[in-house]
Amino acid sequence: MGQYRRSLGELNSFKALSISEKHEQTVELVLSDDYQYQFFIDSPSHQPVPRLSIVGHGDKGGKTFQGDISGAHLLTPFQLAEHIRPKIMRTGAKSVRLVSCRTGATGFAQALSDELRLPVKAPIGTVTIFEVMQGHFWMLKKL
């Protein structure tokens, strides 16, 4: 998430960039075919292979995930795995990132990893997503 993991302090310099430069420094979220979550595909800096990043909300108890979409259902790790498995197959993703609060601290990410048999990276704290231009986002750094 390097090129689109930013702080609000960088916003003024971002505004001065060309449209193509802005696109390079942001991520566009794509709605899943089943309307349950948003995602993007990127490559981790340490591994030049596709990674599926899933955006949504984790609960404090770590039992469910919910996409940030009207009508999205609460999903267990097993259910989320069933929803994203076809996307993993189509994209060739070798790992998953949850852009979802606390999913790394509650056991949700590990349970999802066990279901998928793939590495799953997730935050232990909160995550803030900021729309810096129409349909394009930054993941805000913690200060």
SEPA-243231 format. One line per field, with one value per residue (C-alpha): residue number from 1; residue in three letters; x, y, z. Coordinates in pm, 1 decimal. Example, Ala and Ser with C-alpha at 12.3 -4.5 7.8 and 13.67 -1.06 7.14 Angstrom:
BEGIN
seq	c(1; 2)
type	c(ALA; SER)
xx	c(1230.0; 1367.0)
yy	c(-450.0; -106.0)
zz	c(780.0; 714.0)
This chain:
BEGIN
seq	c(1; 2; 3; 4; 5; 6; 7; 8; 9; 10; 11; 12; 13; 14; 15; 16; 17; 18; 19; 20; 21; 22; 23; 24; 25; 26; 27; 28; 29; 30; 31; 32; 33; 34; 35; 36; 37; 38; 39; 40; 41; 42; 43; 44; 45; 46; 47; 48; 49; 50; 51; 52; 53; 54; 55; 56; 57; 58; 59; 60; 61; 62; 63; 64; 65; 66; 67; 68; 69; 70; 71; 72; 73; 74; 75; 76; 77; 78; 79; 80; 81; 82; 83; 84; 85; 86; 87; 88; 89; 90; 91; 92; 93; 94; 95; 96; 97; 98; 99; 100; 101; 102; 103; 104; 105; 106; 107; 108; 109; 110; 111; 112; 113; 114; 115; 116; 117; 118; 119; 120; 121; 122; 123; 124; 125; 126; 127; 128; 129; 130; 131; 132; 133; 134; 135; 136; 137; 138; 139; 140; 141; 142; 143)
type	c(MET; GLY; GLN; TYR; ARG; ARG; SER; LEU; GLY; GLU; LEU; ASN; SER; PHE; LYS; ALA; LEU; SER; ILE; SER; GLU; LYS; HIS; GLU; GLN; THR; VAL; GLU; LEU; VAL; LEU; SER; ASP; ASP; TYR; GLN; TYR; GLN; PHE; PHE; ILE; ASP; SER; PRO; SER; HIS; GLN; PRO; VAL; PRO; ARG; LEU; SER; ILE; VAL; GLY; HIS; GLY; ASP; LYS; GLY; GLY; LYS; THR; PHE; GLN; GLY; ASP; ILE; SER; GLY; ALA; HIS; LEU; LEU; THR; PRO; PHE; GLN; LEU; ALA; GLU; HIS; ILE; ARG; PRO; LYS; ILE; MET; ARG; THR; GLY; ALA; LYS; SER; VAL; ARG; LEU; VAL; SER; CYS; ARG; THR; GLY; ALA; THR; GLY; PHE; ALA; GLN; ALA; LEU; SER; ASP; GLU; LEU; ARG; LEU; PRO; VAL; LYS; ALA; PRO; ILE; GLY; THR; VAL; THR; ILE; PHE; GLU; VAL; MET; GLN; GLY; HIS; PHE; TRP; MET; LEU; LYS; LYS; LEU)
xx	c(0.0; 302.9; 208.8; -139.2; -65.0; -41.9; -101.7; -337.6; -32.0; 52.1; -281.5; -169.8; 121.7; -110.1; -350.2; -69.1; -6.8; -133.3; -433.1; -212.7; 19.5; -282.7; -406.7; -65.1; -70.9; -422.4; -619.7; -952.9; -1189.1; -1380.8; -1718.2; -1735.2; -1967.1; -2185.0; -2202.8; -2059.1; -1721.3; -1483.5; -1136.7; -823.1; -532.3; -176.1; 162.5; 344.5; 682.8; 861.4; 686.5; 602.4; 288.1; -78.4; -237.9; -612.2; -695.0; -1045.1; -1196.5; -1463.2; -1531.4; -1418.8; -1603.0; -1437.7; -1508.4; -1342.3; -1627.0; -1743.0; -1647.0; -1884.9; -1824.1; -1872.5; -2164.3; -2533.6; -2690.5; -2365.2; -2403.2; -2199.9; -1960.8; -1764.9; -1411.9; -1554.9; -1822.4; -1575.7; -1343.8; -1628.4; -1701.9; -1342.0; -1215.4; -1336.8; -1163.8; -840.8; -863.1; -931.2; -654.7; -392.6; -353.5; -94.1; -197.1; -481.7; -482.6; -779.0; -818.7; -1052.5; -1019.2; -879.3; -899.3; -533.1; -580.8; -897.8; -810.3; -1029.2; -731.8; -580.6; -913.0; -946.9; -590.0; -667.7; -976.3; -795.1; -458.5; -298.3; -119.2; -355.9; -224.8; -451.2; -423.4; -434.8; -583.2; -811.5; -792.9; -901.3; -973.8; -990.4; -1132.4; -881.7; -1048.4; -1365.0; -1344.1; -975.8; -855.0; -565.7; -521.6; -425.3; -110.3; -135.9; 52.4)
yy	c(0.0; 227.6; 470.5; 528.7; 511.0; 878.7; 1143.3; 1438.9; 1664.8; 1553.8; 1667.8; 2013.5; 1875.5; 1605.8; 1872.4; 2018.4; 1692.0; 1606.2; 1374.7; 1082.4; 1138.0; 1149.7; 819.4; 662.1; 771.9; 652.5; 333.1; 282.4; 53.3; -199.4; -335.2; -714.4; -897.1; -1002.3; -645.2; -753.9; -575.4; -348.6; -455.6; -366.6; -567.1; -463.1; -624.3; -622.1; -449.6; -766.8; -996.0; -895.4; -1110.2; -1009.2; -946.8; -913.9; -629.5; -639.9; -322.3; -324.8; -325.7; -569.1; -600.0; -564.9; -926.8; -1052.1; -1273.2; -1088.0; -865.7; -638.9; -452.1; -76.6; -103.5; -61.1; -404.8; -589.0; -884.0; -969.3; -1245.9; -1497.9; -1591.0; -1901.0; -1696.5; -1426.2; -1697.2; -1837.3; -1489.5; -1403.5; -1743.7; -1690.3; -1349.3; -1509.1; -1771.4; -1511.9; -1274.2; -1528.5; -1352.6; -1516.5; -1330.6; -1127.8; -799.6; -694.9; -317.4; -354.4; -236.6; -476.7; -787.7; -860.2; -847.7; -1052.2; -1378.7; -1302.6; -1272.3; -1599.1; -1779.7; -1642.6; -1750.0; -2099.5; -2116.7; -1988.1; -2151.1; -1820.5; -1553.3; -1280.9; -947.1; -727.6; -429.1; -465.0; -117.3; 111.9; 197.5; 522.0; 545.6; 894.6; 981.0; 1230.0; 1252.9; 1107.5; 730.3; 733.1; 677.6; 694.1; 472.3; 722.2; 668.9; 679.8; 977.0)
zz	c(0.0; -13.0; -291.6; -150.2; 219.9; 306.7; 570.7; 542.9; 560.6; 205.6; 64.0; -53.4; -254.7; -392.1; -523.1; -737.2; -923.0; -1269.4; -1302.1; -1408.6; -1110.6; -879.0; -1018.5; -957.2; -591.9; -509.4; -515.3; -687.4; -499.4; -707.5; -598.3; -577.8; -814.7; -520.2; -378.8; -43.8; -30.9; -218.4; -321.3; -509.0; -643.1; -572.0; -513.8; -179.8; -196.5; -79.6; -327.8; -688.0; -712.6; -695.2; -355.9; -302.3; -62.9; 83.8; 232.1; 501.8; 875.1; 1141.1; 1470.2; 1811.1; 1894.6; 1576.9; 1468.3; 1155.4; 864.8; 675.4; 353.3; 364.2; 122.1; 179.7; 206.5; 279.3; 518.7; 825.7; 720.6; 926.8; 815.1; 644.2; 463.0; 355.6; 225.3; 16.2; -122.5; -214.5; -329.4; -690.6; -700.2; -575.7; -849.3; -1123.9; -1015.6; -914.4; -579.2; -356.3; -40.0; 106.8; 294.7; 505.0; 515.3; 808.7; 1168.8; 1428.3; 1207.3; 1278.8; 1656.4; 1696.0; 1524.2; 1221.8; 983.3; 1108.6; 1071.0; 716.2; 639.4; 766.2; 542.3; 232.6; 299.2; 204.1; 405.3; 530.0; 652.5; 866.5; 1101.0; 1478.3; 1520.5; 1328.4; 959.9; 795.4; 424.5; 274.1; -67.5; -212.0; -552.1; -703.0; -659.2; -556.9; -203.6; 38.8; 340.2; 609.5; 814.0; 1189.7; 1330.6)
